[in-house]
Amino acid sequence: MTVAVVIVAAGRGRRLGAEIPKQYIPLGPACSLRRVAELFLSVDAVQWIVPVIHPEDQSLCDRASDGLHDPRLLPAAHGAETRALSVRCGLEALAAHEPEHVLIHDAARPFLPRPVISDVIDALQYSTGVCAALPVVDALWTSQDGAARAAVPREGIWRAQTPQAFSFASILNAHRNHDGTATDDVAVAVQAGLNVTFVRGSERNYKITTTDDLERAIRDAEAQDAADARAHLR
């Protein structure tokens, strides 16, 4: 099985309101994009990694990847107007390598546990599509003007995360025939008739979106770096 990774890093992160896109904000000594790249480089099953960035962020990307000389990390592809179109740019950049499978992961999810990566890759042996996700456990309600109106059954409802992984040829073809409006790759795959299986994700695999998320990420990065340092000394 040959596996490639697309790291989606072309967003602007406007909801966070920071001076630079969130994937480049330092979390300790390394930004989120760098942490994600290093994580996938530590996975032996991964043969190629391509970040997809905004065309204006090349210098930020170069700074984030400084010192990463692993040949599996390919030059960044430039993204497009929407997430789906940016993913397609990343897939096209990998097409010449002809991987069997591809994992698509958000650069703003820097604390993806390695066991989740393994579970996703393993599930590709029996499904054309796999999505890390968590079942919804809280009560769900619709509201109107801030007031509760109706309970929504939560059975069978999942919170999608990334990585979302697919047969490479199948998802590339699906993106080539999609209008680019989908908010994630499961939507592209399902529209194309692909079967997508959920595997359990992790609460640690949150996406940095708000200032609260960023503050949490800074704390988590500090704790992770301290743990890695202790492990290195053993």
Solvent accessible surface area in square Angstrom, and as a share of the most:
residue,aa,sasa,rsa
1,M,100,0.45
2,T,45,0.26
3,V,1,0.00
4,A,0,0.00
5,V,0,0.00
6,V,0,0.00
7,I,0,0.00
8,V,17,0.10
9,A,2,0.02
10,A,11,0.09
11,G,43,0.42
12,R,61,0.22
13,G,18,0.17
14,R,195,0.71
15,R,197,0.72
16,L,14,0.07
17,G,66,0.63
18,A,48,0.37
19,E,181,0.81
20,I,63,0.32
21,P,11,0.07
22,K,22,0.10
23,Q,6,0.03
24,Y,12,0.05
25,I,22,0.11
26,P,88,0.55
27,L,1,0.00
28,G,45,0.44
29,P,125,0.79
30,A,19,0.15
31,C,13,0.07
32,S,0,0.00
33,L,7,0.03
34,R,49,0.18
35,R,20,0.07
36,V,0,0.00
37,A,5,0.04
38,E,71,0.32
39,L,30,0.15
40,F,0,0.00
41,L,21,0.11
42,S,50,0.32
43,V,14,0.08
44,D,136,0.71
45,A,42,0.32
46,V,1,0.01
47,Q,58,0.26
48,W,52,0.18
49,I,0,0.00
50,V,1,0.00
51,P,8,0.05
52,V,0,0.00
53,I,0,0.00
54,H,44,0.20
55,P,66,0.42
56,E,137,0.61
57,D,4,0.02
58,Q,68,0.30
59,S,70,0.45
60,L,32,0.16
61,C,7,0.04
62,D,76,0.39
63,R,162,0.59
64,A,12,0.09
65,S,34,0.22
66,D,103,0.53
67,G,45,0.43
68,L,36,0.18
69,H,163,0.73
70,D,42,0.22
71,P,118,0.74
72,R,57,0.21
73,L,28,0.14
74,L,32,0.16
75,P,118,0.74
76,A,25,0.20
77,A,16,0.12
78,H,87,0.39
79,G,13,0.12
80,A,39,0.30
81,E,153,0.69
82,T,52,0.30
83,R,57,0.21
84,A,4,0.03
85,L,49,0.24
86,S,1,0.01
87,V,0,0.00
88,R,83,0.30
89,C,41,0.25
90,G,0,0.00
91,L,0,0.00
92,E,63,0.28
93,A,44,0.34
94,L,0,0.00
95,A,29,0.22
96,A,96,0.75
97,H,72,0.32
98,E,139,0.62
99,P,7,0.05
100,E,91,0.41
101,H,25,0.11
102,V,0,0.00
103,L,0,0.00
104,I,0,0.00
105,H,0,0.00
106,D,10,0.05
107,A,1,0.01
108,A,7,0.05
109,R,28,0.10
110,P,5,0.03
111,F,7,0.03
112,L,5,0.03
113,P,15,0.10
114,R,116,0.42
115,P,91,0.57
116,V,10,0.05
117,I,1,0.01
118,S,58,0.37
119,D,71,0.37
120,V,0,0.00
121,I,16,0.08
122,D,76,0.39
123,A,3,0.02
124,L,7,0.04
125,Q,133,0.59
126,Y,153,0.58
127,S,9,0.06
128,T,56,0.33
129,G,0,0.00
130,V,0,0.00
131,C,0,0.00
132,A,0,0.00
133,A,0,0.00
134,L,10,0.05
135,P,37,0.24
136,V,23,0.13
137,V,111,0.64
138,D,101,0.52
139,A,69,0.53
140,L,57,0.29
141,W,147,0.52
142,T,66,0.38
143,S,76,0.49
144,Q,106,0.47
145,D,143,0.74
146,G,76,0.73
147,A,41,0.32
148,A,69,0.54
149,R,142,0.52
150,A,51,0.39
151,A,67,0.52
152,V,57,0.33
153,P,102,0.64
154,R,99,0.36
155,E,139,0.63
156,G,69,0.66
157,I,76,0.38
158,W,90,0.32
159,R,110,0.40
160,A,52,0.40
161,Q,9,0.04
162,T,4,0.02
163,P,0,0.00
164,Q,2,0.01
165,A,0,0.00
166,F,0,0.00
167,S,26,0.17
168,F,9,0.04
169,A,73,0.57
170,S,33,0.21
171,I,0,0.00
172,L,14,0.07
173,N,90,0.46
174,A,4,0.03
175,H,5,0.02
176,R,114,0.42
177,N,112,0.57
178,H,22,0.10
179,D,104,0.54
180,G,3,0.02
181,T,98,0.57
182,A,15,0.12
183,T,116,0.68
184,D,32,0.17
185,D,1,0.00
186,V,22,0.13
187,A,44,0.34
188,V,1,0.01
189,A,0,0.00
190,V,88,0.51
191,Q,127,0.57
192,A,55,0.42
193,G,66,0.64
194,L,37,0.18
195,N,96,0.49
196,V,31,0.18
197,T,38,0.22
198,F,81,0.34
199,V,22,0.12
200,R,149,0.54
201,G,9,0.08
202,S,19,0.13
203,E,105,0.47
204,R,129,0.47
205,N,0,0.00
206,Y,23,0.09
207,K,67,0.29
208,I,1,0.01
209,T,24,0.14
210,T,64,0.37
211,T,78,0.46
212,D,102,0.53
213,D,32,0.16
214,L,28,0.14
215,E,93,0.42
216,R,88,0.32
217,A,0,0.00
218,I,76,0.39
219,R,148,0.54
220,D,48,0.25
221,A,0,0.00
222,E,121,0.54
223,A,61,0.48
224,Q,58,0.26
225,D,43,0.22
226,A,42,0.33
227,A,44,0.34
228,D,84,0.44
229,A,54,0.42
230,R,136,0.50
231,A,55,0.42
232,H,157,0.70
233,L,151,0.75
234,R,221,0.81
